[in-house]
């Protein structure tokens, strides 16, 4: 068993309580994690508050903040293999994905390092001759960041990067499922030379999350997770009227027209739903395909799904690994059973694999005759694709928008004019045309509806960690007249 520590006020500590973390590939405990108590949460927020108001961080120039973030980016890049190994071990996300993703996480810190000294205020052409009015952009304060278990290093970088670039301080609560990579990240962060308390990393379940997001000293809550938890988060933040950014789930449509390059679309769909073992918020989990090519498309997809290499997450040859938890696997099984009962036809997969660990195979459900099947509306968070077909562009758009989520979408067509019509009509925060799952620190990421609000990535994300202060300066040397002289 390995032991991990939490990181509060620049010190590593065990915490009063602990819990075991399971290896999803075996279902067995492999590490002991500290469980943050309400007192730990309070101390972490106080440390962040002290750093925000009292430490050298408060008076540090933006350029120096940028240099520290750059050092952090280099350290993340150097330590990417170790971080990837830990994320794979603790969450079951396959090593070929964690390796690539974490190397790219360094680019997010690099991007926000470069932005730190470009967050500018403004001068206003005010309508009074003897006044100068300008806007200062100041950091919003202590940020509570709460992340889910999948892609924690990535999902925390899109919060920590812009928050620190803006001059905020952060308390991050890692997920109770697989916190090892975040607790190791704290050690790397510690080497970068930031003042104590600028980032604090704790872990634990809903209680720790609730104590953090309801804390009276928290100014902003940055959350990634499921919609049900988000409702708690919003209620918690109401205590302090803290602002929130919510990155939630999705049921993203992957729309394929009859004129699409079929092989490219099939490959993009395979990675769109089966990459990350389907445990991705942007998973293209609803295939919306033209009736005229449906049989051909499904046949090719089935062939590819059945050829996917299922195996140990730490094997570079593995393409689909285990789900992170037993609960995830049970949820997938129950949803498939309910969908079949509603008329969905199982094309491939659908049964848990007979081996230790939480393995689940690539699964395809044809819902063409089951428009009310729950697999079309509920998030699986697993490698399960639901299929519906259409006869016209209008019908494709109607099906694509028939969801309470609004995170991502994909459109495959060779027609430029149709692509533009779809881009306009789709209600989602991201539209990928003839591609899927591309991300970059430069492009904003987020959704609407049950997929949340606020954007991560890009310049706006850094601005969202600032508040505007309007400054009025009178330029006249004339004395201010007695306001009651007319009395
Ligand atoms: P979850 O909502 O169960 O948990 C997320 C985090 O919230 C965890 O750290 C958890 O401890 C914490 N939490 C739970 N209850 C809380 C409470 N009452 N108050 C405060 N914090 C609380 O999500 P999960 O199952 O870990 O992750 C899967 C979900 O995350 C999916 O819905 C997925 O779509 C979503 N997700 C979204 C994105 C995105 O960027 N849009 C990315 C990845 C995952």
Boltz pocket constraint, residues with backbone or C-beta under 6 A from the ligand:
constraints:
  - pocket:
      binder: B
      contacts: [[A, 146], [A, 147], [A, 148], [A, 149], [A, 150], [A, 155], [A, 173], [A, 174], [A, 175], [A, 176], [A, 204], [A, 205], [A, 206], [A, 207], [A, 208], [A, 209], [A, 210], [A, 213], [A, 224], [A, 225], [A, 226], [A, 227], [A, 229], [A, 230], [A, 232], [A, 233], [A, 236], [A, 247], [A, 248], [A, 249], [A, 250], [A, 279], [A, 280], [A, 281], [A, 379], [A, 381], [A, 407], [A, 451]]
      max_distance: 6.0
